[in-house]
Amino acid sequence: LVSVPLTGLERMLSSSLNMDLSLPTSKGFTSLTAIISVVAELAGTSLFHGMCPHSVLAYEKASAKFRTKMAEKSRQ
């Protein structure tokens, strides 16, 4: 398992929601996926007023790509 530093948004959401950041990957969940799901749910609320849902998806794609790259490096 690769340990990647959390972004400010991930830290904020994980602490405010008291999320366990070691969700089981065997069921297809990662902490990033859980956090992004929460962000996507909140995208229409006043907390994220004016936030474009496309930016959430772009962030998720970029983060997944980064984590894949880090995992590949750790296997070498």
Biopython code that builds the backbone (N, CA, C, O; Angstrom):
import numpy as np
from Bio.PDB.StructureBuilder import StructureBuilder

atoms = [
    (1, "LEU", "N", (0.852, -1.181, 0.000)),
    (1, "LEU", "CA", (0.000, 0.000, 0.000)),
    (1, "LEU", "C", (0.887, 1.230, 0.000)),
    (1, "LEU", "O", (1.852, 1.309, 0.760)),
    (2, "VAL", "N", (0.563, 2.177, -0.842)),
    (2, "VAL", "CA", (1.356, 3.401, -0.972)),
    (2, "VAL", "C", (0.743, 4.487, -0.109)),
    (2, "VAL", "O", (-0.463, 4.728, -0.150)),
    (3, "SER", "N", (1.588, 5.136, 0.671)),
    (3, "SER", "CA", (1.114, 6.237, 1.502)),
    (3, "SER", "C", (1.360, 7.543, 0.763)),
    (3, "SER", "O", (2.500, 7.893, 0.458)),
    (4, "VAL", "N", (0.281, 8.257, 0.482)),
    (4, "VAL", "CA", (0.373, 9.531, -0.230)),
    (4, "VAL", "C", (-0.162, 10.620, 0.688)),
    (4, "VAL", "O", (-1.230, 10.460, 1.278)),
    (5, "PRO", "N", (0.574, 11.738, 0.820)),
    (5, "PRO", "CA", (0.098, 12.814, 1.705)),
    (5, "PRO", "C", (-1.284, 13.315, 1.297)),
    (5, "PRO", "O", (-1.606, 13.402, 0.112)),
    (6, "LEU", "N", (-2.078, 13.637, 2.286)),
    (6, "LEU", "CA", (-3.424, 14.143, 2.032)),
    (6, "LEU", "C", (-3.380, 15.611, 1.648)),
    (6, "LEU", "O", (-2.541, 16.369, 2.136)),
    (7, "THR", "N", (-4.280, 16.000, 0.779)),
    (7, "THR", "CA", (-4.404, 17.413, 0.435)),
    (7, "THR", "C", (-5.183, 18.099, 1.544)),
    (7, "THR", "O", (-5.743, 17.438, 2.419)),
    (8, "GLY", "N", (-5.217, 19.406, 1.507)),
    (8, "GLY", "CA", (-5.975, 20.160, 2.511)),
    (8, "GLY", "C", (-7.446, 19.795, 2.495)),
    (8, "GLY", "O", (-8.070, 19.676, 3.550)),
    (9, "LEU", "N", (-8.012, 19.616, 1.290)),
    (9, "LEU", "CA", (-9.424, 19.256, 1.173)),
    (9, "LEU", "C", (-9.686, 17.882, 1.772)),
    (9, "LEU", "O", (-10.668, 17.690, 2.489)),
    (10, "GLU", "N", (-8.806, 16.921, 1.479)),
    (10, "GLU", "CA", (-8.969, 15.579, 2.037)),
    (10, "GLU", "C", (-8.873, 15.602, 3.560)),
    (10, "GLU", "O", (-9.657, 14.946, 4.246)),
    (11, "ARG", "N", (-7.895, 16.371, 4.094)),
    (11, "ARG", "CA", (-7.753, 16.472, 5.554)),
    (11, "ARG", "C", (-8.991, 17.091, 6.177)),
    (11, "ARG", "O", (-9.482, 16.618, 7.201)),
    (12, "MET", "N", (-9.497, 18.157, 5.553)),
    (12, "MET", "CA", (-10.666, 18.845, 6.090)),
    (12, "MET", "C", (-11.864, 17.902, 6.131)),
    (12, "MET", "O", (-12.547, 17.800, 7.150)),
    (13, "LEU", "N", (-12.115, 17.218, 5.025)),
    (13, "LEU", "CA", (-13.270, 16.328, 4.977)),
    (13, "LEU", "C", (-13.109, 15.129, 5.896)),
    (13, "LEU", "O", (-14.060, 14.731, 6.568)),
    (14, "SER", "N", (-11.913, 14.550, 5.933)),
    (14, "SER", "CA", (-11.734, 13.366, 6.761)),
    (14, "SER", "C", (-11.865, 13.697, 8.242)),
    (14, "SER", "O", (-12.430, 12.914, 9.004)),
    (15, "SER", "N", (-11.346, 14.851, 8.655)),
    (15, "SER", "CA", (-11.461, 15.195, 10.070)),
    (15, "SER", "C", (-12.872, 15.638, 10.424)),
    (15, "SER", "O", (-13.377, 15.315, 11.499)),
    (16, "SER", "N", (-13.514, 16.381, 9.517)),
    (16, "SER", "CA", (-14.859, 16.852, 9.844)),
    (16, "SER", "C", (-15.879, 15.724, 9.819)),
    (16, "SER", "O", (-16.896, 15.788, 10.511)),
    (17, "LEU", "N", (-15.619, 14.713, 9.040)),
    (17, "LEU", "CA", (-16.549, 13.581, 8.974)),
    (17, "LEU", "C", (-16.088, 12.399, 9.816)),
    (17, "LEU", "O", (-16.758, 11.367, 9.863)),
    (18, "ASN", "N", (-14.936, 12.549, 10.487)),
    (18, "ASN", "CA", (-14.375, 11.468, 11.297)),
    (18, "ASN", "C", (-14.225, 10.185, 10.499)),
    (18, "ASN", "O", (-14.550, 9.100, 10.982)),
    (19, "MET", "N", (-13.732, 10.314, 9.281)),
    (19, "MET", "CA", (-13.600, 9.154, 8.405)),
    (19, "MET", "C", (-12.346, 8.371, 8.742)),
    (19, "MET", "O", (-11.316, 8.942, 9.101)),
    (20, "ASP", "N", (-12.448, 7.060, 8.621)),
    (20, "ASP", "CA", (-11.287, 6.193, 8.746)),
    (20, "ASP", "C", (-10.583, 6.192, 7.396)),
    (20, "ASP", "O", (-11.182, 5.830, 6.384)),
    (21, "LEU", "N", (-9.323, 6.593, 7.376)),
    (21, "LEU", "CA", (-8.614, 6.704, 6.109)),
    (21, "LEU", "C", (-8.008, 5.388, 5.636)),
    (21, "LEU", "O", (-7.211, 5.379, 4.698)),
    (22, "SER", "N", (-8.370, 4.292, 6.264)),
    (22, "SER", "CA", (-7.881, 2.996, 5.794)),
    (22, "SER", "C", (-9.052, 2.104, 5.424)),
    (22, "SER", "O", (-9.143, 0.968, 5.889)),
    (23, "LEU", "N", (-9.947, 2.612, 4.588)),
    (23, "LEU", "CA", (-11.084, 1.824, 4.138)),
    (23, "LEU", "C", (-10.593, 0.637, 3.323)),
    (23, "LEU", "O", (-9.563, 0.735, 2.656)),
    (24, "PRO", "N", (-11.304, -0.474, 3.362)),
    (24, "PRO", "CA", (-10.833, -1.681, 2.670)),
    (24, "PRO", "C", (-10.812, -1.505, 1.158)),
    (24, "PRO", "O", (-11.822, -1.168, 0.541)),
    (25, "THR", "N", (-9.626, -1.744, 0.567)),
    (25, "THR", "CA", (-9.518, -1.638, -0.882)),
    (25, "THR", "C", (-10.085, -2.870, -1.561)),
    (25, "THR", "O", (-10.397, -2.817, -2.751)),
    (26, "SER", "N", (-10.229, -3.982, -0.845)),
    (26, "SER", "CA", (-10.750, -5.203, -1.451)),
    (26, "SER", "C", (-12.185, -5.032, -1.922)),
    (26, "SER", "O", (-12.630, -5.748, -2.819)),
    (27, "LYS", "N", (-12.907, -4.105, -1.336)),
    (27, "LYS", "CA", (-14.288, -3.861, -1.750)),
    (27, "LYS", "C", (-14.367, -2.738, -2.773)),
    (27, "LYS", "O", (-15.457, -2.270, -3.103)),
    (28, "GLY", "N", (-13.220, -2.306, -3.272)),
    (28, "GLY", "CA", (-13.207, -1.292, -4.317)),
    (28, "GLY", "C", (-13.272, 0.133, -3.806)),
    (28, "GLY", "O", (-13.464, 1.063, -4.589)),
    (29, "PHE", "N", (-13.116, 0.316, -2.510)),
    (29, "PHE", "CA", (-13.165, 1.660, -1.961)),
    (29, "PHE", "C", (-11.769, 2.100, -1.549)),
    (29, "PHE", "O", (-10.954, 1.291, -1.107)),
    (30, "THR", "N", (-11.510, 3.361, -1.696)),
    (30, "THR", "CA", (-10.292, 3.959, -1.158)),
    (30, "THR", "C", (-10.709, 5.201, -0.403)),
    (30, "THR", "O", (-11.824, 5.696, -0.565)),
    (31, "SER", "N", (-9.823, 5.691, 0.409)),
    (31, "SER", "CA", (-10.169, 6.908, 1.140)),
    (31, "SER", "C", (-10.433, 8.049, 0.166)),
    (31, "SER", "O", (-11.321, 8.870, 0.395)),
    (32, "LEU", "N", (-9.666, 8.103, -0.915)),
    (32, "LEU", "CA", (-9.881, 9.164, -1.897)),
    (32, "LEU", "C", (-11.261, 9.055, -2.528)),
    (32, "LEU", "O", (-11.958, 10.058, -2.684)),
    (33, "THR", "N", (-11.654, 7.841, -2.891)),
    (33, "THR", "CA", (-12.974, 7.646, -3.495)),
    (33, "THR", "C", (-14.067, 8.073, -2.536)),
    (33, "THR", "O", (-15.033, 8.720, -2.940)),
    (34, "ALA", "N", (-13.922, 7.715, -1.266)),
    (34, "ALA", "CA", (-14.925, 8.095, -0.269)),
    (34, "ALA", "C", (-14.988, 9.611, -0.119)),
    (34, "ALA", "O", (-16.072, 10.190, -0.045)),
    (35, "ILE", "N", (-13.837, 10.241, -0.075)),
    (35, "ILE", "CA", (-13.793, 11.691, 0.084)),
    (35, "ILE", "C", (-14.368, 12.390, -1.146)),
    (35, "ILE", "O", (-15.136, 13.344, -1.021)),
    (36, "ILE", "N", (-13.997, 11.916, -2.325)),
    (36, "ILE", "CA", (-14.519, 12.516, -3.555)),
    (36, "ILE", "C", (-16.025, 12.343, -3.636)),
    (36, "ILE", "O", (-16.726, 13.235, -4.113)),
    (37, "SER", "N", (-16.531, 11.206, -3.175)),
    (37, "SER", "CA", (-17.981, 10.992, -3.161)),
    (37, "SER", "C", (-18.669, 12.029, -2.290)),
    (37, "SER", "O", (-19.717, 12.561, -2.656)),
    (38, "VAL", "N", (-18.079, 12.314, -1.137)),
    (38, "VAL", "CA", (-18.640, 13.321, -0.237)),
    (38, "VAL", "C", (-18.605, 14.691, -0.906)),
    (38, "VAL", "O", (-19.579, 15.441, -0.844)),
    (39, "VAL", "N", (-17.484, 15.015, -1.544)),
    (39, "VAL", "CA", (-17.362, 16.304, -2.223)),
    (39, "VAL", "C", (-18.403, 16.418, -3.332)),
    (39, "VAL", "O", (-19.030, 17.464, -3.495)),
    (40, "ALA", "N", (-18.585, 15.338, -4.093)),
    (40, "ALA", "CA", (-19.572, 15.352, -5.170)),
    (40, "ALA", "C", (-20.980, 15.559, -4.617)),
    (40, "ALA", "O", (-21.786, 16.271, -5.216)),
    (41, "GLU", "N", (-21.277, 14.938, -3.472)),
    (41, "GLU", "CA", (-22.589, 15.114, -2.842)),
    (41, "GLU", "C", (-22.785, 16.554, -2.375)),
    (41, "GLU", "O", (-23.883, 17.103, -2.468)),
    (42, "LEU", "N", (-21.712, 17.158, -1.874)),
    (42, "LEU", "CA", (-21.800, 18.514, -1.345)),
    (42, "LEU", "C", (-21.711, 19.588, -2.428)),
    (42, "LEU", "O", (-21.937, 20.766, -2.152)),
    (43, "ALA", "N", (-21.386, 19.190, -3.650)),
    (43, "ALA", "CA", (-21.148, 20.165, -4.717)),
    (43, "ALA", "C", (-22.340, 21.085, -4.956)),
    (43, "ALA", "O", (-22.161, 22.227, -5.379)),
    (44, "GLY", "N", (-23.538, 20.613, -4.695)),
    (44, "GLY", "CA", (-24.720, 21.443, -4.911)),
    (44, "GLY", "C", (-25.137, 22.246, -3.696)),
    (44, "GLY", "O", (-26.087, 23.024, -3.777)),
    (45, "THR", "N", (-24.458, 22.082, -2.576)),
    (45, "THR", "CA", (-24.834, 22.793, -1.354)),
    (45, "THR", "C", (-24.138, 24.142, -1.270)),
    (45, "THR", "O", (-23.247, 24.440, -2.066)),
    (46, "SER", "N", (-24.543, 24.949, -0.311)),
    (46, "SER", "CA", (-23.947, 26.278, -0.153)),
    (46, "SER", "C", (-22.471, 26.202, 0.220)),
    (46, "SER", "O", (-21.717, 27.142, -0.035)),
    (47, "LEU", "N", (-22.049, 25.077, 0.829)),
    (47, "LEU", "CA", (-20.642, 24.924, 1.195)),
    (47, "LEU", "C", (-19.757, 25.010, -0.043)),
    (47, "LEU", "O", (-18.667, 25.580, 0.003)),
    (48, "PHE", "N", (-20.229, 24.445, -1.142)),
    (48, "PHE", "CA", (-19.468, 24.452, -2.377)),
    (48, "PHE", "C", (-20.185, 25.259, -3.454)),
    (48, "PHE", "O", (-20.142, 24.905, -4.632)),
    (49, "HIS", "N", (-20.837, 26.333, -3.056)),
    (49, "HIS", "CA", (-21.591, 27.162, -3.995)),
    (49, "HIS", "C", (-20.689, 27.640, -5.127)),
    (49, "HIS", "O", (-19.625, 28.214, -4.897)),
    (50, "GLY", "N", (-21.136, 27.394, -6.344)),
    (50, "GLY", "CA", (-20.373, 27.831, -7.508)),
    (50, "GLY", "C", (-19.287, 26.874, -7.942)),
    (50, "GLY", "O", (-18.620, 27.125, -8.946)),
    (51, "MET", "N", (-19.089, 25.800, -7.228)),
    (51, "MET", "CA", (-18.057, 24.839, -7.610)),
    (51, "MET", "C", (-18.553, 23.996, -8.776)),
    (51, "MET", "O", (-19.662, 23.463, -8.732)),
    (52, "CYS", "N", (-17.755, 23.876, -9.792)),
    (52, "CYS", "CA", (-18.135, 23.109, -10.978)),
    (52, "CYS", "C", (-17.907, 21.624, -10.720)),
    (52, "CYS", "O", (-16.805, 21.237, -10.331)),
    (53, "PRO", "N", (-18.925, 20.777, -10.928)),
    (53, "PRO", "CA", (-18.750, 19.328, -10.732)),
    (53, "PRO", "C", (-17.644, 18.751, -11.603)),
    (53, "PRO", "O", (-17.031, 17.746, -11.243)),
    (54, "HIS", "N", (-17.382, 19.383, -12.755)),
    (54, "HIS", "CA", (-16.314, 18.893, -13.622)),
    (54, "HIS", "C", (-14.959, 18.991, -12.935)),
    (54, "HIS", "O", (-14.086, 18.154, -13.166)),
    (55, "SER", "N", (-14.776, 20.003, -12.096)),
    (55, "SER", "CA", (-13.503, 20.136, -11.400)),
    (55, "SER", "C", (-13.329, 19.018, -10.381)),
    (55, "SER", "O", (-12.203, 18.592, -10.126)),
    (56, "VAL", "N", (-14.409, 18.540, -9.801)),
    (56, "VAL", "CA", (-14.338, 17.405, -8.874)),
    (56, "VAL", "C", (-13.906, 16.162, -9.636)),
    (56, "VAL", "O", (-13.042, 15.416, -9.178)),
    (57, "LEU", "N", (-14.508, 15.941, -10.799)),
    (57, "LEU", "CA", (-14.146, 14.776, -11.606)),
    (57, "LEU", "C", (-12.706, 14.870, -12.097)),
    (57, "LEU", "O", (-11.994, 13.867, -12.127)),
    (58, "ALA", "N", (-12.279, 16.061, -12.481)),
    (58, "ALA", "CA", (-10.898, 16.252, -12.923)),
    (58, "ALA", "C", (-9.931, 15.971, -11.779)),
    (58, "ALA", "O", (-8.887, 15.353, -11.986)),
    (59, "TYR", "N", (-10.270, 16.418, -10.584)),
    (59, "TYR", "CA", (-9.446, 16.166, -9.405)),
    (59, "TYR", "C", (-9.358, 14.670, -9.122)),
    (59, "TYR", "O", (-8.281, 14.149, -8.835)),
    (60, "GLU", "N", (-10.493, 13.986, -9.204)),
    (60, "GLU", "CA", (-10.506, 12.545, -8.958)),
    (60, "GLU", "C", (-9.639, 11.818, -9.976)),
    (60, "GLU", "O", (-8.872, 10.928, -9.611)),
    (61, "LYS", "N", (-9.752, 12.188, -11.253)),
    (61, "LYS", "CA", (-8.942, 11.554, -12.297)),
    (61, "LYS", "C", (-7.457, 11.797, -12.067)),
    (61, "LYS", "O", (-6.652, 10.870, -12.151)),
    (62, "ALA", "N", (-7.097, 13.036, -11.778)),
    (62, "ALA", "CA", (-5.693, 13.382, -11.563)),
    (62, "ALA", "C", (-5.139, 12.670, -10.336)),
    (62, "ALA", "O", (-4.001, 12.200, -10.352)),
    (63, "SER", "N", (-5.929, 12.589, -9.277)),
    (63, "SER", "CA", (-5.482, 11.919, -8.058)),
    (63, "SER", "C", (-5.313, 10.426, -8.288)),
    (63, "SER", "O", (-4.355, 9.828, -7.799)),
    (64, "ALA", "N", (-6.238, 9.818, -9.031)),
    (64, "ALA", "CA", (-6.139, 8.386, -9.336)),
    (64, "ALA", "C", (-4.894, 8.111, -10.175)),
    (64, "ALA", "O", (-4.191, 7.124, -9.954)),
    (65, "LYS", "N", (-4.630, 8.987, -11.132)),
    (65, "LYS", "CA", (-3.449, 8.841, -11.986)),
    (65, "LYS", "C", (-2.176, 8.947, -11.143)),
    (65, "LYS", "O", (-1.243, 8.163, -11.315)),
    (66, "PHE", "N", (-2.145, 9.916, -10.237)),
    (66, "PHE", "CA", (-0.993, 10.105, -9.358)),
    (66, "PHE", "C", (-0.777, 8.888, -8.463)),
    (66, "PHE", "O", (0.352, 8.419, -8.317)),
    (67, "ARG", "N", (-1.842, 8.377, -7.866)),
    (67, "ARG", "CA", (-1.726, 7.212, -6.993)),
    (67, "ARG", "C", (-1.263, 5.979, -7.765)),
    (67, "ARG", "O", (-0.487, 5.179, -7.244)),
    (68, "THR", "N", (-1.732, 5.819, -9.002)),
    (68, "THR", "CA", (-1.293, 4.701, -9.840)),
    (68, "THR", "C", (0.194, 4.817, -10.125)),
    (68, "THR", "O", (0.933, 3.836, -10.043)),
    (69, "LYS", "N", (0.629, 6.033, -10.463)),
    (69, "LYS", "CA", (2.045, 6.266, -10.746)),
    (69, "LYS", "C", (2.901, 5.976, -9.510)),
    (69, "LYS", "O", (3.968, 5.373, -9.620)),
    (70, "MET", "N", (2.431, 6.407, -8.335)),
    (70, "MET", "CA", (3.172, 6.159, -7.092)),
    (70, "MET", "C", (3.234, 4.659, -6.785)),
    (70, "MET", "O", (4.264, 4.162, -6.328)),
    (71, "ALA", "N", (2.145, 3.946, -7.034)),
    (71, "ALA", "CA", (2.114, 2.503, -6.787)),
    (71, "ALA", "C", (3.084, 1.787, -7.720)),
    (71, "ALA", "O", (3.768, 0.851, -7.303)),
    (72, "GLU", "N", (3.148, 2.215, -8.969)),
    (72, "GLU", "CA", (4.078, 1.615, -9.927)),
    (72, "GLU", "C", (5.517, 1.857, -9.503)),
    (72, "GLU", "O", (6.354, 0.960, -9.607)),
    (73, "LYS", "N", (5.810, 3.049, -9.030)),
    (73, "LYS", "CA", (7.165, 3.358, -8.571)),
    (73, "LYS", "C", (7.551, 2.506, -7.369)),
    (73, "LYS", "O", (8.698, 2.074, -7.257)),
    (74, "SER", "N", (6.603, 2.260, -6.473)),
    (74, "SER", "CA", (6.921, 1.487, -5.268)),
    (74, "SER", "C", (7.170, 0.018, -5.587)),
    (74, "SER", "O", (7.851, -0.673, -4.830)),
    (75, "ARG", "N", (6.620, -0.469, -6.711)),
    (75, "ARG", "CA", (6.824, -1.867, -7.106)),
    (75, "ARG", "C", (8.167, -2.081, -7.779)),
    (75, "ARG", "O", (8.625, -3.218, -7.888)),
    (76, "GLN", "N", (8.806, -1.018, -8.230)),
    (76, "GLN", "CA", (10.079, -1.150, -8.961)),
    (76, "GLN", "C", (11.230, -1.409, -8.034)),
    (76, "GLN", "O", (12.368, -1.544, -8.484)),
]
sb = StructureBuilder()
sb.init_structure("model")
sb.init_model(0)
sb.init_chain("A")
sb.init_seg("    ")
for serial, (resi, resn, name, xyz) in enumerate(atoms, 1):
    if name == "N":
        sb.init_residue(resn, " ", resi, " ")
    sb.init_atom(name, np.array(xyz, "f"), 0.0, 1.0, " ", f" {name:<3s}", serial, name[0])
structure = sb.get_structure()
